[in-house]
Amino acid sequence: MDVCAMCCLQENYNHTFKQVEEATDHAFRPIEDMVGQMTSRIGCLRGAAAQSRQKETKMLDNVHAIELEVKKRSLYIHFRSFHSFNLNSGS
């Protein structure tokens, strides 16, 4: 049977002489709980980051679509004004 090393110290005379396994389980359980909470929060942050990347990609796709539409309209207007100019100057 292992006994807590702290039990030999004078300041720790009120210790209940638990086995080392019990003492370590009791000491590390809150740490394990915190690690679990942190792991959960990291998972949530990763999910939020992935969602943010998806939104960014969608927004960039929309911006590119708008740019293409503006270029098409610009070419159309340019083409019409060019032909209108040629028709008017040729008469």
C-alpha positions in Angstrom: 0.0 0.0 0.0 1.4 3.4 -1.1 0.9 6.3 1.2 1.0 10.0 0.3 4.5 11.4 0.6 3.1 14.6 2.2 1.9 12.6 5.2 5.5 12.6 6.5 5.6 16.4 6.8 4.7 18.0 10.1 2.4 20.6 8.3 0.3 17.8 6.9 -0.5 15.8 10.1 -4.2 16.3 9.5 -4.0 14.3 6.3 -6.2 11.2 6.1 -3.5 8.8 4.8 -5.2 8.0 1.5 -3.5 5.9 -1.0 -1.5 7.7 -3.7 -3.8 6.7 -6.4 -6.8 8.2 -4.6 -4.9 11.4 -3.9 -3.7 11.8 -7.5 -7.2 11.0 -8.9 -8.6 13.6 -6.6 -5.9 16.2 -7.6 -6.0 15.5 -11.3 -9.8 15.2 -11.8 -10.3 19.0 -11.9 -7.5 19.3 -14.4 -9.0 16.6 -16.6 -12.3 18.4 -16.4 -10.7 21.7 -17.5 -8.9 19.9 -20.4 -12.2 18.5 -21.5 -13.8 22.0 -21.4 -10.9 23.5 -23.3 -11.1 20.7 -25.9 -14.8 21.4 -26.3 -14.2 25.1 -26.7 -11.5 24.5 -29.3 -13.9 22.3 -31.2 -16.5 25.1 -31.1 -13.9 27.6 -32.3 -12.8 25.3 -35.2 -16.4 25.0 -36.2 -16.9 28.8 -36.1 -13.7 29.3 -38.1 -14.9 26.8 -40.8 -18.2 28.5 -41.0 -16.5 31.8 -41.3 -14.3 30.5 -44.2 -17.4 29.2 -46.0 -19.1 32.6 -45.7 -16.0 34.3 -46.9 -15.8 31.9 -49.9 -19.4 32.5 -50.7 -19.0 36.3 -50.4 -15.9 36.2 -52.7 -17.9 34.1 -55.3 -20.7 36.7 -55.2 -18.2 39.6 -55.6 -16.6 37.8 -58.6 -20.1 37.2 -60.1 -20.9 40.9 -59.7 -17.6 41.9 -61.3 -18.3 39.7 -64.3 -21.8 41.3 -64.6 -20.3 44.8 -64.5 -17.8 43.9 -67.1 -20.5 42.4 -69.4 -22.7 45.5 -69.0 -19.7 47.8 -69.6 -18.8 45.9 -72.8 -22.4 46.0 -73.9 -22.7 49.8 -73.3 -19.3 50.3 -75.0 -20.3 48.2 -78.0 -23.7 50.0 -78.4 -22.1 53.4 -78.1 -19.4 52.5 -80.7 -22.0 51.2 -83.2 -24.2 54.2 -82.5 -21.2 56.5 -83.2 -20.4 54.6 -86.4 -24.0 54.8 -87.7 -24.2 58.5 -86.9 -20.8 59.4 -88.4 -21.3 57.3 -91.5 -24.5 59.2 -92.6 
